[in-house]
């Protein structure tokens, strides 16, 4: 699966990260968000999930346990375009 690395820019501190998240999502077909089991839907990754929903980009969120097993936390995929492709968790 091709991927691209996005570094914060376009602002100082948190503003740079905020704008990076928006840019990253706007250029994505799908967002797969991984969270530790201890902190689901927290931090910067939660912001990426929010921006994906704002921009109508399908997003699937998972927690990852200590054995690196995925557990589906939730998703937003209005057209179910990716439901048969993403990990089930």
N, CA, C and O atoms as a GROMACS GRO file, in nm:
protein
  356
    1UNK      N    1   0.084  -0.116   0.000
    1UNK     CA    2   0.000   0.000   0.000
    1UNK      C    3   0.090   0.124   0.000
    1UNK      O    4   0.175   0.137   0.088
    2UNK      N    5   0.074   0.211  -0.094
    2UNK     CA    6   0.158   0.333  -0.095
    2UNK      C    7   0.121   0.425   0.022
    2UNK      O    8   0.006   0.430   0.064
    3UNK      N    9   0.219   0.495   0.071
    3UNK     CA   10   0.197   0.590   0.179
    3UNK      C   11   0.288   0.709   0.161
    3UNK      O   12   0.384   0.703   0.084
    4UNK      N   13   0.258   0.817   0.231
    4UNK     CA   14   0.339   0.938   0.225
    4UNK      C   15   0.354   0.991   0.367
    4UNK      O   16   0.260   0.989   0.445
    5UNK      N   17   0.473   1.039   0.399
    5UNK     CA   18   0.502   1.096   0.530
    5UNK      C   19   0.470   1.245   0.528
    5UNK      O   20   0.513   1.317   0.438
    6UNK      N   21   0.396   1.290   0.626
    6UNK     CA   22   0.361   1.432   0.640
    6UNK      C   23   0.422   1.485   0.768
    6UNK      O   24   0.396   1.433   0.876
    7UNK      N   25   0.501   1.588   0.755
    7UNK     CA   26   0.560   1.654   0.872
    7UNK      C   27   0.484   1.784   0.898
    7UNK      O   28   0.436   1.848   0.804
    8UNK      N   29   0.472   1.824   1.026
    8UNK     CA   30   0.405   1.950   1.055
    8UNK      C   31   0.472   2.067   0.984
    8UNK      O   32   0.595   2.071   0.972
    9UNK      N   33   0.393   2.158   0.939
    9UNK     CA   34   0.443   2.279   0.873
    9UNK      C   35   0.330   2.378   0.863
    9UNK      O   36   0.218   2.350   0.907
   10UNK      N   37   0.355   2.493   0.807
   10UNK     CA   38   0.250   2.592   0.788
   10UNK      C   39   0.203   2.658   0.916
   10UNK      O   40   0.097   2.720   0.919
   11UNK      N   41   0.280   2.647   1.020
   11UNK     CA   42   0.243   2.708   1.147
   11UNK      C   43   0.342   2.664   1.253
   11UNK      O   44   0.422   2.572   1.232
   12UNK      N   45   0.337   2.728   1.363
   12UNK     CA   46   0.428   2.697   1.472
   12UNK      C   47   0.355   2.614   1.576
   12UNK      O   48   0.238   2.640   1.606
   13UNK      N   49   0.422   2.514   1.632
   13UNK     CA   50   0.365   2.434   1.739
   13UNK      C   51   0.242   2.357   1.696
   13UNK      O   52   0.240   2.294   1.590
   14UNK      N   53   0.139   2.361   1.780
   14UNK     CA   54   0.016   2.285   1.755
   14UNK      C   55  -0.052   2.329   1.627
   14UNK      O   56  -0.116   2.247   1.561
   15UNK      N   57  -0.041   2.456   1.588
   15UNK     CA   58  -0.103   2.503   1.465
   15UNK      C   59  -0.048   2.428   1.345
   15UNK      O   60  -0.123   2.393   1.253
   16UNK      N   61   0.083   2.403   1.344
   16UNK     CA   62   0.144   2.329   1.234
   16UNK      C   63   0.091   2.188   1.225
   16UNK      O   64   0.068   2.137   1.115
   17UNK      N   65   0.071   2.124   1.339
   17UNK     CA   66   0.017   1.988   1.342
   17UNK      C   67  -0.129   1.989   1.296
   17UNK      O   68  -0.170   1.901   1.220
   18UNK      N   69  -0.206   2.087   1.340
   18UNK     CA   70  -0.346   2.100   1.302
   18UNK      C   71  -0.360   2.110   1.151
   18UNK      O   72  -0.441   2.038   1.091
   19UNK      N   73  -0.282   2.197   1.088
   19UNK     CA   74  -0.290   2.215   0.943
   19UNK      C   75  -0.235   2.093   0.869
   19UNK      O   76  -0.285   2.059   0.762
   20UNK      N   77  -0.135   2.028   0.925
   20UNK     CA   78  -0.082   1.905   0.866
   20UNK      C   79  -0.191   1.797   0.861
   20UNK      O   80  -0.205   1.728   0.760
   21UNK      N   81  -0.267   1.783   0.969
   21UNK     CA   82  -0.374   1.684   0.973
   21UNK      C   83  -0.477   1.709   0.864
   21UNK      O   84  -0.521   1.616   0.796
   22UNK      N   85  -0.516   1.834   0.847
   22UNK     CA   86  -0.614   1.870   0.745
   22UNK      C   87  -0.561   1.837   0.606
   22UNK      O   88  -0.632   1.779   0.524
   23UNK      N   89  -0.436   1.874   0.578
   23UNK     CA   90  -0.376   1.845   0.448
   23UNK      C   91  -0.365   1.695   0.425
   23UNK      O   92  -0.397   1.646   0.316
   24UNK      N   93  -0.321   1.623   0.525
   24UNK     CA   94  -0.303   1.479   0.513
   24UNK      C   95  -0.436   1.411   0.479
   24UNK      O   96  -0.441   1.326   0.390
   25UNK      N   97  -0.541   1.448   0.548
   25UNK     CA   98  -0.672   1.388   0.522
   25UNK      C   99  -0.725   1.428   0.385
   25UNK      O  100  -0.783   1.346   0.315
   26UNK      N  101  -0.705   1.553   0.345
   26UNK     CA  102  -0.759   1.600   0.217
   26UNK      C  103  -0.697   1.527   0.098
   26UNK      O  104  -0.756   1.524  -0.010
   27UNK      N  105  -0.580   1.468   0.117
   27UNK     CA  106  -0.514   1.396   0.009
   27UNK      C  107  -0.529   1.244   0.024
   27UNK      O  108  -0.460   1.168  -0.044
   28UNK      N  109  -0.619   1.201   0.112
   28UNK     CA  110  -0.635   1.059   0.140
   28UNK      C  111  -0.764   1.004   0.083
   28UNK      O  112  -0.864   1.074   0.072
   29UNK      N  113  -0.761   0.876   0.047
   29UNK     CA  114  -0.881   0.804   0.006
   29UNK      C  115  -0.944   0.734   0.125
   29UNK      O  116  -1.065   0.707   0.125
   30UNK      N  117  -0.864   0.704   0.226
   30UNK     CA  118  -0.906   0.628   0.342
   30UNK      C  119  -0.814   0.662   0.458
   30UNK      O  120  -0.695   0.684   0.439
   31UNK      N  121  -0.870   0.666   0.578
   31UNK     CA  122  -0.791   0.683   0.699
   31UNK      C  123  -0.808   0.559   0.785
   31UNK      O  124  -0.920   0.519   0.817
   32UNK      N  125  -0.695   0.498   0.823
   32UNK     CA  126  -0.693   0.389   0.920
   32UNK      C  127  -0.626   0.446   1.045
   32UNK      O  128  -0.509   0.483   1.042
   33UNK      N  129  -0.700   0.454   1.153
   33UNK     CA  130  -0.650   0.514   1.276
   33UNK      C  131  -0.626   0.404   1.380
   33UNK      O  132  -0.714   0.323   1.407
   34UNK      N  133  -0.506   0.403   1.438
   34UNK     CA  134  -0.469   0.303   1.538
   34UNK      C  135  -0.445   0.372   1.671
   34UNK      O  136  -0.371   0.469   1.680
   35UNK      N  137  -0.509   0.319   1.776
   35UNK     CA  138  -0.499   0.374   1.910
   35UNK      C  139  -0.455   0.265   2.006
   35UNK      O  140  -0.489   0.149   1.987
   36UNK      N  141  -0.378   0.301   2.110
   36UNK     CA  142  -0.352   0.202   2.216
   36UNK      C  143  -0.482   0.172   2.289
   36UNK      O  144  -0.569   0.258   2.300
   37UNK      N  145  -0.495   0.051   2.339
   37UNK     CA  146  -0.616   0.015   2.412
   37UNK      C  147  -0.642   0.107   2.531
   37UNK      O  148  -0.757   0.131   2.568
   38UNK      N  149  -0.535   0.158   2.591
   38UNK     CA  150  -0.550   0.242   2.710
   38UNK      C  151  -0.600   0.383   2.679
   38UNK      O  152  -0.649   0.451   2.769
   39UNK      N  153  -0.590   0.428   2.554
   39UNK     CA  154  -0.631   0.564   2.518
   39UNK      C  155  -0.706   0.569   2.385
   39UNK      O  156  -0.661   0.637   2.293
   40UNK      N  157  -0.817   0.500   2.373
   40UNK     CA  158  -0.889   0.504   2.245
   40UNK      C  159  -0.948   0.642   2.218
   40UNK      O  160  -1.001   0.707   2.308
   41UNK      N  161  -0.939   0.685   2.096
   41UNK     CA  162  -0.995   0.812   2.048
   41UNK      C  163  -0.944   0.932   2.127
   41UNK      O  164  -1.021   1.021   2.162
   42UNK      N  165  -0.814   0.933   2.153
   42UNK     CA  166  -0.751   1.044   2.224
   42UNK      C  167  -0.637   1.100   2.140
   42UNK      O  168  -0.588   1.033   2.049
   43UNK      N  169  -0.596   1.221   2.170
   43UNK     CA  170  -0.477   1.280   2.112
   43UNK      C  171  -0.492   1.322   1.967
   43UNK      O  172  -0.602   1.339   1.915
   44UNK      N  173  -0.377   1.336   1.905
   44UNK     CA  174  -0.372   1.385   1.767
   44UNK      C  175  -0.438   1.292   1.668
   44UNK      O  176  -0.494   1.339   1.569
   45UNK      N  177  -0.432   1.162   1.691
   45UNK     CA  178  -0.495   1.069   1.598
   45UNK      C  179  -0.646   1.088   1.600
   45UNK      O  180  -0.711   1.074   1.496
   46UNK      N  181  -0.703   1.120   1.715
   46UNK     CA  182  -0.846   1.149   1.723
   46UNK      C  183  -0.880   1.273   1.639
   46UNK      O  184  -0.987   1.280   1.579
   47UNK      N  185  -0.788   1.370   1.636
   47UNK     CA  186  -0.810   1.488   1.552
   47UNK      C  187  -0.812   1.449   1.404
   47UNK      O  188  -0.893   1.503   1.328
   48UNK      N  189  -0.726   1.358   1.364
   48UNK     CA  190  -0.726   1.310   1.225
   48UNK      C  191  -0.860   1.243   1.193
   48UNK      O  192  -0.915   1.264   1.085
   49UNK      N  193  -0.912   1.163   1.285
   49UNK     CA  194  -1.043   1.099   1.265
   49UNK      C  195  -1.151   1.205   1.247
   49UNK      O  196  -1.236   1.194   1.158
   50UNK      N  197  -1.149   1.307   1.330
   50UNK     CA  198  -1.247   1.416   1.321
   50UNK      C  199  -1.238   1.488   1.185
   50UNK      O  200  -1.340   1.517   1.123
   51UNK      N  201  -1.116   1.517   1.141
   51UNK     CA  202  -1.098   1.585   1.012
   51UNK      C  203  -1.142   1.496   0.896
   51UNK      O  204  -1.195   1.546   0.797
   52UNK      N  205  -1.122   1.366   0.908
   52UNK     CA  206  -1.169   1.273   0.803
   52UNK      C  207  -1.321   1.279   0.794
   52UNK      O  208  -1.376   1.285   0.684
   53UNK      N  209  -1.388   1.277   0.906
   53UNK     CA  210  -1.534   1.286   0.904
   53UNK      C  211  -1.578   1.420   0.846
   53UNK      O  212  -1.673   1.424   0.767
   54UNK      N  213  -1.512   1.528   0.884
   54UNK     CA  214  -1.546   1.660   0.831
   54UNK      C  215  -1.536   1.664   0.680
   54UNK      O  216  -1.617   1.729   0.613
   55UNK      N  217  -1.435   1.595   0.625
   55UNK     CA  218  -1.410   1.599   0.481
   55UNK      C  219  -1.473   1.481   0.406
   55UNK      O  220  -1.449   1.463   0.287
   56UNK      N  221  -1.553   1.402   0.477
   56UNK     CA  222  -1.623   1.286   0.418
   56UNK      C  223  -1.526   1.183   0.360
   56UNK      O  224  -1.554   1.120   0.258
   57UNK      N  225  -1.412   1.167   0.427
   57UNK     CA  226  -1.314   1.064   0.391
   57UNK      C  227  -1.342   0.944   0.480
   57UNK      O  228  -1.345   0.958   0.602
   58UNK      N  229  -1.363   0.826   0.422
   58UNK     CA  230  -1.388   0.708   0.506
   58UNK      C  231  -1.277   0.688   0.608
   58UNK      O  232  -1.158   0.703   0.577
   59UNK      N  233  -1.317   0.654   0.730
   59UNK     CA  234  -1.220   0.634   0.838
   59UNK      C  235  -1.262   0.511   0.919
   59UNK      O  236  -1.378   0.494   0.954
   60UNK      N  237  -1.163   0.428   0.948
   60UNK     CA  238  -1.181   0.310   1.033
   60UNK      C  239  -1.083   0.322   1.148
   60UNK      O  240  -0.964   0.347   1.127
   61UNK      N  241  -1.133   0.305   1.270
   61UNK     CA  242  -1.049   0.320   1.389
   61UNK      C  243  -1.039   0.186   1.462
   61UNK      O  244  -1.135   0.110   1.471
   62UNK      N  245  -0.919   0.160   1.512
   62UNK     CA  246  -0.890   0.035   1.582
   62UNK      C  247  -0.811   0.064   1.708
   62UNK      O  248  -0.739   0.164   1.716
   63UNK      N  249  -0.825  -0.024   1.806
   63UNK     CA  250  -0.730  -0.027   1.916
   63UNK      C  251  -0.634  -0.141   1.887
   63UNK      O  252  -0.667  -0.236   1.816
   64UNK      N  253  -0.515  -0.130   1.942
   64UNK     CA  254  -0.412  -0.232   1.925
   64UNK      C  255  -0.374  -0.282   2.064
   64UNK      O  256  -0.337  -0.204   2.152
   65UNK      N  257  -0.385  -0.415   2.084
   65UNK     CA  258  -0.352  -0.468   2.217
   65UNK      C  259  -0.203  -0.500   2.226
   65UNK      O  260  -0.128  -0.478   2.131
   66UNK      N  261  -0.161  -0.551   2.341
   66UNK     CA  262  -0.019  -0.579   2.365
   66UNK      C  263   0.038  -0.685   2.271
   66UNK      O  264   0.159  -0.691   2.250
   67UNK      N  265  -0.050  -0.768   2.215
   67UNK     CA  266  -0.006  -0.871   2.120
   67UNK      C  267  -0.015  -0.822   1.976
   67UNK      O  268  -0.001  -0.901   1.882
   68UNK      N  269  -0.037  -0.690   1.959
   68UNK     CA  270  -0.049  -0.625   1.828
   68UNK      C  271  -0.170  -0.672   1.749
   68UNK      O  272  -0.171  -0.665   1.626
   69UNK      N  273  -0.272  -0.718   1.819
   69UNK     CA  274  -0.397  -0.758   1.755
   69UNK      C  275  -0.489  -0.636   1.745
   69UNK      O  276  -0.502  -0.560   1.841
   70UNK      N  277  -0.553  -0.618   1.628
   70UNK     CA  278  -0.644  -0.506   1.607
   70UNK      C  279  -0.783  -0.540   1.657
   70UNK      O  280  -0.830  -0.653   1.644
   71UNK      N  281  -0.849  -0.439   1.714
   71UNK     CA  282  -0.988  -0.451   1.757
   71UNK      C  283  -1.062  -0.330   1.701
   71UNK      O  284  -1.028  -0.216   1.732
   72UNK      N  285  -1.164  -0.354   1.619
   72UNK     CA  286  -1.237  -0.244   1.557
   72UNK      C  287  -1.305  -0.160   1.663
   72UNK      O  288  -1.382  -0.211   1.745
   73UNK      N  289  -1.276  -0.033   1.661
   73UNK     CA  290  -1.332   0.063   1.756
   73UNK      C  291  -1.455   0.130   1.696
   73UNK      O  292  -1.553   0.155   1.766
   74UNK      N  293  -1.449   0.158   1.567
   74UNK     CA  294  -1.560   0.222   1.499
   74UNK      C  295  -1.519   0.264   1.360
   74UNK      O  296  -1.402   0.251   1.322
   75UNK      N  297  -1.614   0.313   1.284
   75UNK     CA  298  -1.584   0.356   1.148
   75UNK      C  299  -1.686   0.460   1.103
   75UNK      O  300  -1.794   0.473   1.159
   76UNK      N  301  -1.647   0.534   1.000
   76UNK     CA  302  -1.737   0.624   0.929
   76UNK      C  303  -1.704   0.605   0.783
   76UNK      O  304  -1.599   0.649   0.735
   77UNK      N  305  -1.794   0.539   0.712
   77UNK     CA  306  -1.777   0.509   0.570
   77UNK      C  307  -1.917   0.510   0.510
   77UNK      O  308  -1.980   0.406   0.492
   78UNK      N  309  -1.965   0.630   0.478
   78UNK     CA  310  -2.104   0.650   0.437
   78UNK      C  311  -2.147   0.560   0.322
   78UNK      O  312  -2.261   0.513   0.319
   79UNK      N  313  -2.058   0.534   0.228
   79UNK     CA  314  -2.092   0.452   0.112
   79UNK      C  315  -2.043   0.308   0.126
   79UNK      O  316  -2.056   0.228   0.033
   80UNK      N  317  -1.986   0.274   0.241
   80UNK     CA  318  -1.927   0.142   0.264
   80UNK      C  319  -1.830   0.104   0.153
   80UNK      O  320  -1.822  -0.012   0.112
   81UNK      N  321  -1.756   0.202   0.104
   81UNK     CA  322  -1.662   0.182  -0.007
   81UNK      C  323  -1.544   0.093   0.032
   81UNK      O  324  -1.486   0.026  -0.053
   82UNK      N  325  -1.509   0.093   0.161
   82UNK     CA  326  -1.390   0.020   0.205
   82UNK      C  327  -1.423  -0.094   0.300
   82UNK      O  328  -1.332  -0.162   0.348
   83UNK      N  329  -1.549  -0.117   0.328
   83UNK     CA  330  -1.588  -0.213   0.433
   83UNK      C  331  -1.540  -0.355   0.406
   83UNK      O  332  -1.519  -0.431   0.500
   84UNK      N  333  -1.522  -0.392   0.281
   84UNK     CA  334  -1.477  -0.528   0.247
   84UNK      C  335  -1.326  -0.536   0.229
   84UNK      O  336  -1.273  -0.643   0.198
   85UNK      N  337  -1.256  -0.424   0.246
   85UNK     CA  338  -1.112  -0.418   0.223
   85UNK      C  339  -1.032  -0.403   0.352
   85UNK      O  340  -0.924  -0.460   0.365
   86UNK      N  341  -1.084  -0.327   0.445
   86UNK     CA  342  -1.011  -0.297   0.569
   86UNK      C  343  -1.011  -0.419   0.663
   86UNK      O  344  -1.095  -0.508   0.650
   87UNK      N  345  -0.916  -0.422   0.757
   87UNK     CA  346  -0.916  -0.532   0.855
   87UNK      C  347  -1.045  -0.534   0.936
   87UNK      O  348  -1.099  -0.430   0.972
   88UNK      N  349  -1.092  -0.652   0.964
   88UNK     CA  350  -1.217  -0.667   1.040
   88UNK      C  351  -1.202  -0.629   1.185
   88UNK      O  352  -1.287  -0.560   1.241
   89UNK      N  353  -1.092  -0.672   1.247
   89UNK     CA  354  -1.066  -0.640   1.386
   89UNK      C  355  -1.169  -0.701   1.476
   89UNK      O  356  -1.162  -0.684   1.597
   0.00000   0.00000   0.00000
